[in-house]
Amino acid sequence: MKHILFLILFSIILNASDISLIKVKILETIMQELSVDSKKLIWSDNSQLLAKLEDRNNLNIVSNCEDASLIIVERLDLSQGCKNKNIFVLNYDLLSKIDNSFGALFWKKGRPNIIILEPRINKQSIKINDKLKPYLEDRIW
């Protein structure tokens, strides 16, 4: 019985690790395919995610949101100095709660979903490459 419990817990841990790695790779790709007016500097309210993105050395990571040009958030509690930045969310509900959020990455039925809101990227002068065009939406569902 102990061996079965161990195998179940081990498989859950491996699955969570795989999802975390997949999330980092998807976010890295999305951030690389975006163009903003200023230098692309990225910050996240998830310190573990930020550390994983920084370890991959493909993005310019900053230590506070005030210095960032792109912010990745999981929670609603942003400081006042960060609310006017370009914001990408990791929770679908935050798209409607954060006015400056232009896109989202979230899991639904065990699969990653990406949404980029075309009116918001146009308003924020964010350009996307062809790889992201299939994820464009006119509005929040």
C-alpha positions in Angstrom: 0.0 0.0 0.0 2.9 2.4 0.8 4.4 1.7 -2.6 1.2 2.6 -4.4 0.8 5.8 -2.4 4.4 6.7 -3.2 3.9 6.1 -6.9 0.7 8.2 -6.9 2.4 11.1 -5.1 5.5 10.8 -7.3 3.4 10.9 -10.5 1.5 14.0 -9.2 4.8 15.8 -8.5 6.2 14.9 -11.9 3.0 16.1 -13.6 3.1 19.4 -11.7 6.7 19.9 -12.7 5.8 19.2 -16.4 3.0 21.8 -16.3 5.3 24.4 -14.7 7.9 23.8 -17.4 5.3 24.0 -20.2 4.0 27.2 -18.7 7.5 28.7 -18.7 8.2 27.7 -22.3 4.8 29.0 -23.5 5.3 32.3 -21.7 8.8 32.6 -23.0 7.6 32.1 -26.6 4.7 34.6 -26.2 7.0 37.3 -24.7 9.5 36.8 -27.5 6.8 37.2 -30.1 5.6 40.5 -28.8 7.0 44.0 -29.6 6.5 47.0 -27.4 7.6 50.6 -28.0 10.3 50.5 -25.3 12.9 47.9 -24.5 11.2 44.6 -23.5 11.8 44.2 -19.8 9.7 41.5 -18.0 8.5 41.2 -14.4 6.1 38.8 -12.7 4.3 38.7 -9.3 5.2 35.0 -9.2 8.8 34.9 -8.0 9.3 31.2 -8.9 8.1 31.8 -12.5 10.3 34.8 -12.8 13.3 32.8 -11.6 12.6 30.1 -14.1 12.3 32.6 -16.9 15.5 34.3 -15.8 17.3 30.9 -15.7 16.5 30.3 -19.4 18.4 33.5 -20.3 16.2 34.4 -23.3 14.3 37.4 -21.8 15.3 40.6 -20.0 14.0 40.2 -16.5 13.8 43.0 -13.9 13.4 42.8 -10.2 10.5 45.2 -9.8 7.4 46.1 -11.8 8.1 49.8 -12.0 11.1 49.0 -14.3 9.2 46.6 -16.5 7.6 47.2 -19.9 5.7 43.8 -19.7 4.2 42.4 -16.6 3.0 38.8 -16.0 0.5 38.5 -13.2 -1.4 35.8 -11.3 -3.0 38.1 -8.7 -5.0 41.3 -8.8 -2.9 43.2 -6.2 -0.6 45.3 -8.3 1.0 48.5 -7.0 -0.3 51.8 -8.3 3.0 52.4 -10.3 2.4 49.1 -12.2 -1.2 49.3 -13.2 -0.6 51.3 -16.4 2.0 48.8 -17.8 1.3 46.2 -20.5 0.0 43.3 -18.5 -0.3 39.6 -19.4 -2.4 37.5 -17.0 -2.2 33.9 -15.9 -5.8 33.7 -14.9 -8.7 34.1 -17.4 -10.9 36.1 -14.9 -8.2 38.7 -14.5 -8.7 39.8 -18.2 -11.9 41.5 -17.2 -10.6 42.8 -13.9 -7.4 44.4 -15.1 -8.1 46.9 -17.8 -4.5 47.0 -19.1 -4.3 43.2 -19.5 -3.9 42.4 -23.2 -3.7 38.6 -23.0 -3.9 35.5 -20.9 -2.4 32.0 -20.5 -4.6 29.7 -18.5 -5.4 26.0 -18.1 -8.8 24.6 -19.0 -9.6 20.9 -19.1 -5.9 20.1 -18.5 -4.8 22.1 -21.6 -3.1 25.5 -22.0 -5.2 28.2 -23.6 -3.9 31.5 -24.9 -6.0 34.6 -25.6 -4.7 37.9 -26.9 -7.2 40.7 -27.2 -6.8 42.6 -30.4 -8.5 45.8 -29.3 -6.2 46.0 -26.3 -2.9 45.3 -28.1 -3.9 48.0 -30.7 -4.6 50.5 -27.9 -1.3 49.7 -26.2 0.7 49.7 -29.4 1.8 46.1 -28.9 2.8 44.3 -32.1 2.6 40.5 -32.4 4.3 38.2 -34.8 2.5 35.7 -37.0 2.9 32.9 -34.5 0.4 34.6 -32.1 -2.2 35.6 -34.7 -4.3 32.4 -34.2 -4.8 33.5 -30.6 -6.3 36.9 -31.4 -9.8 37.5 -30.1 -12.1 40.5 -30.4 -13.4 40.3 -26.9 -13.4 38.3 -23.7 -15.6 35.3 -24.0 
